[in-house]
Amino acid sequence: MISIITGDIVNSRKLSSKIWIDGFKKLLNTFGKNPMEWEIYRGDEFQLEVKNPEEALYVALQIKAYFKTMKLDVRMSIGFGDKTYKAKKISESNGTAFSRSGEVFEKLKKQKINLAINSGNKDFDLEMNLILRLCLVFMDNWLSQSAEFVQVAIINQDLSQEEIGVMLGINQAAVSRRRKRAQFDLMIETEAYFRQKIKNINS
């Protein structure tokens, strides 16, 4: 089983792509190689393969935080399944992971939802999508400072607040406030719960 994230940048015209494109490519490069494992197309749409399905939500949260630091947002669907055809470009590969990601992505715009999953397991999808919708209540409202904190803290979870403060150039009290405002602990608990559930489906 692999996972495919299909996404687009919400209201991308609000900001010149010059401002976000290089940083986004750099972020995507930490997850895989272009164009076989990730691609940006039509200016503001993208697709990314996450080989380990347990990492999929973790990756999606990093992407969301990145765009939120620039006061933009991103809409993403995560499909889980297989890859039956591997092409030189991810946009030409296919399998159930691709079709499931695509199916949900088409619905997101109409439903005005920014993050959803499709694993083919109805019970799991129903439960997880409900949890994600509840999390989006605060994640969609992250201010750029909160998102900046999330960006650093999510990949440095073993660091203390003082150490994160040094990285962000702020004091420990400000780190604590941003952590609370971002509902970071709840987000991390949700991500851990997702990992456990997907592992059970996968086994």
Phi, psi and chi 1 to 4 in degrees:
 res  aa     phi    psi   chi1   chi2   chi3   chi4
   1 MET       -  135.3 -174.0  157.6   83.4      -
   2 ILE  -124.3  176.3   61.1  153.5      -      -
   3 SER  -130.7  146.1   54.5      -      -      -
   4 ILE  -123.4  124.2  -64.2  -67.8      -      -
   5 ILE  -100.1  123.2  -61.2  176.2      -      -
   6 THR  -111.5  132.5  -55.2      -      -      -
   7 GLY  -150.7  166.6      -      -      -      -
   8 ASP  -146.1  159.6   72.0  -16.3      -      -
   9 ILE   -90.7  125.8  -66.1  123.1      -      -
  10 VAL   -75.1  132.3 -179.4      -      -      -
  11 ASN    49.8   44.8  -63.1  -31.6      -      -
  12 SER   -61.0  -23.0   60.4      -      -      -
  13 ARG   -71.1  -13.4  -70.2 -172.7 -171.2  127.3
  14 LYS   -64.5  -23.0  -83.6 -166.8  -16.5 -167.5
  15 LEU  -138.3  135.8 -153.1   61.8      -      -
  16 SER   -59.5  136.6  163.7      -      -      -
  17 SER   -61.8  -21.6   62.4      -      -      -
  18 LYS   -58.0  -30.8  -74.8  177.9 -168.2  164.4
  19 ILE   -74.1  -36.6  -65.6  167.1      -      -
  20 TRP  -107.9  -19.4   57.4  -99.4      -      -
  21 ILE   -63.6  -44.5 -165.9   98.1      -      -
  22 ASP   -66.1  -43.9  -70.6  -19.6      -      -
  23 GLY   -63.4  -36.9      -      -      -      -
  24 PHE   -68.7  -42.2 -172.0   38.5      -      -
  25 LYS   -62.3  -39.9  -76.4  178.5  177.7  175.4
  26 LYS   -61.8  -43.0 -162.1  174.1  162.1 -172.8
  27 LEU   -64.0  -47.0  179.1   61.9      -      -
  28 LEU   -61.5  -34.1  -69.3  172.4      -      -
  29 ASN   -64.3  -23.5  -88.1  -32.0      -      -
  30 THR   -74.6  -15.7   64.8      -      -      -
  31 PHE  -102.8  -20.3  -52.6  128.3      -      -
  32 GLY   177.2 -175.8      -      -      -      -
  33 LYS  -101.1  144.0  -68.7 -172.0  179.1   75.5
  34 ASN   -95.2  137.9  168.3  -98.9      -      -
  35 PRO  -100.0    5.0   35.1  -31.6      -      -
  36 MET   -70.1  -35.2 -162.4  179.6  -92.1      -
  37 GLU  -111.7  -16.0  -70.0  161.2  -18.4      -
  38 TRP  -153.0  152.7   67.8  -96.2      -      -
  39 GLU  -151.6  143.6 -110.9 -172.3  -65.1      -
  40 ILE  -110.1  128.8  -61.6  169.6      -      -
  41 TYR  -139.5  165.3   45.0   89.1      -      -
  42 ARG    51.2   27.3  -69.0 -165.9 -152.3  128.1
  43 GLY    85.3  -47.4      -      -      -      -
  44 ASP  -136.2   16.9   65.2   -7.3      -      -
  45 GLU  -111.9  153.4  -67.2 -173.1   20.3      -
  46 PHE  -149.6  160.2   62.1   91.8      -      -
  47 GLN  -140.1  141.9 -160.3  158.1   44.5      -
  48 LEU  -144.4  135.2  163.1   69.1      -      -
  49 GLU   -97.0  129.2  177.0 -176.4  -23.2      -
  50 VAL  -112.6  107.0 -176.8      -      -      -
  51 LYS   -60.3  -39.3  -75.8 -169.6  173.2   65.7
  52 ASN   -95.4  108.4  178.3    0.3      -      -
  53 PRO   -57.4  -27.6  -16.1   26.2      -      -
  54 GLU   -65.0  -22.5  -68.0  167.5   34.4      -
  55 GLU   -87.4   -8.5  -61.4  -91.8  -47.7      -
  56 ALA   -57.8  -46.9      -      -      -      -
  57 LEU   -69.3  -38.2 -176.8   56.3      -      -
  58 TYR   -56.6  -44.5  177.4   68.2      -      -
  59 VAL   -66.2  -45.2  169.0      -      -      -
  60 ALA   -61.1  -37.9      -      -      -      -
  61 LEU   -67.4  -36.2  -68.3  169.3      -      -
  62 GLN   -65.6  -40.1  -73.2 -177.2   60.2      -
  63 ILE   -65.1  -43.7  -66.7  170.7      -      -
  64 LYS   -61.8  -46.5 -173.7  169.9 -178.2   78.8
  65 ALA   -61.2  -39.4      -      -      -      -
  66 TYR   -57.7  -49.4  172.0   73.6      -      -
  67 PHE   -70.7  -32.0  -78.7  102.4      -      -
  68 LYS   -66.9  -27.3  -82.7  -66.3 -170.5 -178.4
  69 THR   -64.6  -21.9   62.8      -      -      -
  70 MET  -105.1   16.8  -78.9  168.2  -77.3      -
  71 LYS    61.9   26.8  -61.6  179.3  179.2  162.7
  72 LEU  -109.8  173.4  -74.1  173.5      -      -
  73 ASP  -136.7  168.8 -151.5  -17.1      -      -
  74 VAL  -137.2  143.6   64.8      -      -      -
  75 ARG  -109.9  127.5 -165.4  172.1   11.3 -126.4
  76 MET  -138.6  142.4  -70.5  174.1  -74.4      -
  77 SER  -120.1  139.2   62.9      -      -      -
  78 ILE  -115.2  117.7  -48.0  173.6      -      -
  79 GLY  -105.3  139.7      -      -      -      -
  80 PHE  -117.5  140.4  -59.7   88.0      -      -
  81 GLY   162.6 -148.5      -      -      -      -
  82 ASP  -108.3  172.8   57.6   16.1      -      -
  83 LYS  -121.2  109.7  176.9  157.4   72.1  169.4
  84 THR   -92.9  -20.7   48.7      -      -      -
  85 TYR  -136.3  121.4  176.2   67.1      -      -
  86 LYS  -105.6  111.6 -174.4  177.3 -176.6  174.2
  87 ALA  -101.9  174.4      -      -      -      -
  88 LYS   -70.5  -23.7  -75.4  179.9 -179.4  169.2
  89 LYS  -117.4  137.5  -72.7 -177.7  167.9 -172.2
  90 ILE   -60.5  -32.7 -170.5  170.0      -      -
  91 SER   -67.5  -13.4   52.6      -      -      -
  92 GLU  -107.1   -4.0  -68.7  164.9   12.3      -
  93 SER   -80.9  161.3  -63.3      -      -      -
  94 ASN  -152.5  176.5   58.8   39.4      -      -
  95 GLY   151.0  178.4      -      -      -      -
  96 THR   -64.7  -32.6   54.2      -      -      -
  97 ALA   -60.8  -39.1      -      -      -      -
  98 PHE   -69.7  -47.7  -67.9   84.9      -      -
  99 SER   -67.0  -37.5   53.1      -      -      -
 100 ARG   -66.6  -39.9  -76.6  172.2 -175.8  153.4
 101 SER   -64.1  -44.2 -176.0      -      -      -
 102 GLY   -63.0  -42.3      -      -      -      -
 103 GLU   -58.2  -49.3  -85.2  167.0   34.1      -
 104 VAL   -68.4  -38.4  175.0      -      -      -
 105 PHE   -59.0  -39.8 -172.1   67.3      -      -
 106 GLU   -61.4  -31.2  -69.1  -53.2  -47.7      -
 107 LYS   -83.7  -24.8  -67.3  174.5 -170.6  167.9
 108 LEU   -57.5  -44.2  -70.5 -179.3      -      -
 109 LYS   -59.4  -47.9 -121.3  177.3 -161.1  169.5
 110 LYS   -63.4  -39.8  -69.7  174.2 -159.4  151.3
 111 GLN   -81.7   -7.0  -64.6  170.1  -25.3      -
 112 LYS    54.3   45.0  -69.0 -171.5  165.1   56.6
 113 ILE  -117.0  140.4  -65.5  170.2      -      -
 114 ASN  -100.5   -6.1  -75.5  -20.0      -      -
 115 LEU  -156.9  128.1 -178.3   61.1      -      -
 116 ALA  -154.2  159.7      -      -      -      -
 117 ILE  -123.4  161.5   67.1  154.8      -      -
 118 ASN  -147.6  107.2 -177.9    0.5      -      -
 119 SER  -106.4   -8.5   69.3      -      -      -
 120 GLY    86.9   -7.7      -      -      -      -
 121 ASN  -101.9  104.6  179.0  -44.5      -      -
 122 LYS   -58.5  -43.9  -80.7 -172.7  177.8  167.9
 123 ASP   -63.5  -46.1  -68.7  -19.5      -      -
 124 PHE   -62.4  -45.5  170.3   67.7      -      -
 125 ASP   -62.7  -42.2  -67.9   -9.5      -      -
 126 LEU   -61.1  -48.1 -167.1   68.1      -      -
 127 GLU   -65.9  -48.5  178.8 -166.0   -3.8      -
 128 MET   -68.2  -38.3 -151.5   63.0 -131.2      -
 129 ASN   -67.7  -31.3  -78.2  -35.5      -      -
 130 LEU   -67.8  -44.5 -178.7   60.1      -      -
 131 ILE   -61.6  -43.6  -68.3  169.7      -      -
 132 LEU   -64.3  -38.8  -71.2  175.5      -      -
 133 ARG   -63.0  -37.9  -74.1 -141.9  -51.2  -83.8
 134 LEU   -66.2  -40.8  -70.4  166.3      -      -
 135 CYS   -66.0  -33.5  -73.9      -      -      -
 136 LEU   -65.5  -21.7  -74.5  169.5      -      -
 137 VAL   -56.2  -39.9  171.4      -      -      -
 138 PHE   -96.6  -33.3   61.4   82.7      -      -
 139 MET   -66.8  -37.2  -65.9 -163.7  -58.0      -
 140 ASP   -65.9  -18.5  -78.2  -10.1      -      -
 141 ASN  -105.6   11.8  -69.1  -56.7      -      -
 142 TRP   -58.2  131.1  -82.3  -21.4      -      -
 143 LEU   -81.3  164.8  -62.5  172.9      -      -
 144 SER   -60.2  -34.2   51.6      -      -      -
 145 GLN   -66.8  -41.4  -75.1 -175.4  -28.8      -
 146 SER   -64.4  -42.6  -63.2      -      -      -
 147 ALA   -64.6  -37.5      -      -      -      -
 148 GLU   -62.7  -41.1 -168.6 -175.1   23.0      -
 149 PHE   -62.7  -47.5  164.0   77.6      -      -
 150 VAL   -58.8  -44.6  171.9      -      -      -
 151 GLN   -53.8  -44.1 -130.7 -172.9  -16.1      -
 152 VAL   -79.4  -45.6  171.2      -      -      -
 153 ALA   -69.3  -32.6      -      -      -      -
 154 ILE   -67.3  -30.9 -163.2  169.0      -      -
 155 ILE   -99.4    0.7   56.2  170.6      -      -
 156 ASN  -131.8   51.2  -64.4  -69.8      -      -
 157 GLN   -68.4  -15.0  -70.8 -179.9   47.6      -
 158 ASP   -88.5   -5.4   50.5  -16.9      -      -
 159 LEU   -83.4  150.9  -66.8 -172.4      -      -
 160 SER   -78.7  167.8   67.5      -      -      -
 161 GLN   -62.4  -35.6  -69.7 -166.8   -6.4      -
 162 GLU   -62.0  -43.9  -75.2   86.2   -5.5      -
 163 GLU   -66.8  -38.6  -71.8  167.1  -44.3      -
 164 ILE   -66.3  -37.1  -73.1  172.2      -      -
 165 GLY   -59.1  -42.1      -      -      -      -
 166 VAL   -60.9  -43.3  169.1      -      -      -
 167 MET   -64.8  -34.6  -68.4  175.1   80.2      -
 168 LEU   -93.3   -9.4  -69.9  170.4      -      -
 169 GLY    72.9   32.6      -      -      -      -
 170 ILE  -133.0  165.2   55.7  175.3      -      -
 171 ASN   -83.8  171.6   62.8   28.4      -      -
 172 GLN   -62.6  -36.3 -170.5  -97.9  -34.5      -
 173 ALA   -64.2  -38.8      -      -      -      -
 174 ALA   -68.2  -36.6      -      -      -      -
 175 VAL   -61.5  -46.5  171.7      -      -      -
 176 SER   -59.3  -41.5 -177.5      -      -      -
 177 ARG   -65.0  -44.1  -79.6 -164.0  -61.3  -85.5
 178 ARG   -65.5  -38.9  -72.6 -169.8 -167.3 -174.5
 179 ARG   -59.9  -44.8 -174.2 -176.9 -173.2  107.9
 180 LYS   -67.2  -46.2 -158.8  172.9  174.1 -175.9
 181 ARG   -62.4  -35.7 -144.1  173.7  -75.7  141.5
 182 ALA   -79.5   -6.9      -      -      -      -
 183 GLN    54.4   42.2  -63.3  -82.1    1.0      -
 184 PHE   -60.2  -44.1 -174.9   74.9      -      -
 185 ASP   -62.7  -40.2  -64.7  -21.3      -      -
 186 LEU   -65.6  -40.1 -178.6   57.1      -      -
 187 MET   -62.3  -43.1 -175.8 -162.4   82.7      -
 188 ILE   -67.2  -38.2  -69.6  -60.9      -      -
 189 GLU   -63.5  -40.5  -81.2  176.7   49.3      -
 190 THR   -63.5  -42.6  -57.2      -      -      -
 191 GLU   -63.8  -40.3 -163.9  -89.2  -31.3      -
 192 ALA   -67.5  -38.9      -      -      -      -
 193 TYR   -64.0  -43.5 -179.2   72.9      -      -
 194 PHE   -58.8  -46.5  165.5   82.6      -      -
 195 ARG   -55.4  -46.1  -86.8  179.1 -164.0  -98.6
 196 GLN   -62.8  -44.6 -166.6   51.5   51.2      -
 197 LYS   -66.5  -42.2  -64.9  -68.6  -84.7 -169.6
 198 ILE   -70.2  -31.5 -155.2   89.5      -      -
 199 LYS   -63.7  -40.6 -167.0 -174.9  -80.8  179.8
 200 ASN   -66.0  -38.2  -66.1  -17.0      -      -
 201 ILE   -66.6  -40.0  -75.0  179.3      -      -
 202 ASN   -72.1  -26.1 -146.0   -3.8      -      -
 203 SER   -82.7      -   57.7      -      -      -
